[in-house]
Amino acid sequence: MKTLTLDVRDASESMADFVRAWKTGKSEKSVRISFATPELLWKVLTTKRWELLKVLCGAGPVSIREAARRVGREGKGGPQ
């Protein structure tokens, strides 16, 4: 199972993690996306994106089409 962690932390902490992984050649078991400020996090993580993350949490592998269906955003048609 993959784990995604969203957090707010100082750039020096993120860089320290990067340097540690670079030196050891070992990546983390989870994925981390860090933001410099809470405001930046909420600018990127819009209400609709947060809704999608909540729906997909613990769902396992899901296609993009299924993810859209689960949040009621199925497209009609598409490129012809």
C-alpha positions as CSV (number, residue, x, y, z in Angstrom):
1,M,0.0,0.0,0.0
2,K,1.3,3.5,-0.9
3,T,0.9,6.3,1.6
4,L,0.8,9.9,0.7
5,T,1.6,12.5,3.4
6,L,0.7,16.1,2.9
7,D,2.4,18.5,5.3
8,V,3.6,22.0,6.0
9,R,7.2,22.2,6.9
10,D,10.4,24.2,6.4
11,A,12.3,23.8,3.2
12,S,15.4,22.8,5.1
13,E,13.6,19.8,6.6
14,S,12.5,18.7,3.1
15,M,16.1,19.1,1.8
16,A,17.5,17.1,4.7
17,D,15.2,14.2,3.7
18,F,16.4,14.5,0.1
19,V,20.1,14.5,1.1
20,R,19.6,11.5,3.4
21,A,17.9,9.5,0.6
22,W,20.6,10.6,-1.9
23,K,23.4,9.5,0.4
24,T,21.9,6.2,1.4
25,G,20.4,5.4,-1.9
26,K,17.2,4.4,-0.1
27,S,13.9,6.0,-0.8
28,E,11.1,6.4,1.8
29,K,8.4,3.9,1.9
30,S,5.8,6.6,1.6
31,V,5.4,9.7,-0.6
32,R,5.5,13.1,1.0
33,I,4.4,16.4,-0.5
34,S,5.4,19.4,1.6
35,F,4.2,22.9,1.4
36,A,6.0,26.0,2.8
37,T,2.9,27.5,4.3
38,P,-0.7,26.4,5.1
39,E,-1.9,29.1,2.7
40,L,0.0,27.5,-0.2
41,L,-1.3,24.0,0.7
42,W,-4.9,25.2,0.5
43,K,-4.2,27.1,-2.6
44,V,-3.1,23.9,-4.3
45,L,-5.5,21.6,-2.5
46,T,-8.8,23.0,-3.6
47,T,-12.1,21.9,-2.2
48,K,-12.8,19.6,-5.2
49,R,-9.3,18.0,-4.9
50,W,-9.8,17.5,-1.2
51,E,-13.1,15.8,-1.9
52,L,-11.4,13.5,-4.4
53,L,-8.6,12.6,-1.9
54,K,-11.2,11.7,0.8
55,V,-13.2,9.5,-1.6
56,L,-10.0,7.7,-2.8
57,C,-8.5,7.2,0.6
58,G,-8.2,3.5,1.2
59,A,-9.9,2.6,-2.1
60,G,-6.9,0.9,-3.6
61,P,-6.1,1.2,-7.3
62,V,-8.8,3.1,-9.1
63,S,-8.9,4.3,-12.7
64,I,-9.3,8.0,-13.5
65,R,-12.8,7.3,-14.9
66,E,-13.8,5.4,-11.7
67,A,-12.4,8.3,-9.6
68,A,-14.5,10.8,-11.5
69,R,-17.6,8.6,-11.2
70,R,-17.1,8.4,-7.4
71,V,-17.2,12.1,-7.0
72,G,-19.9,12.7,-9.6
73,R,-17.7,14.3,-12.2
74,E,-18.0,11.9,-15.2
75,G,-17.4,13.7,-18.4
76,K,-19.9,13.7,-21.2
77,G,-18.3,12.9,-24.5
78,G,-14.7,14.2,-24.8
79,P,-12.4,14.8,-27.7
80,Q,-13.8,13.6,-31.0
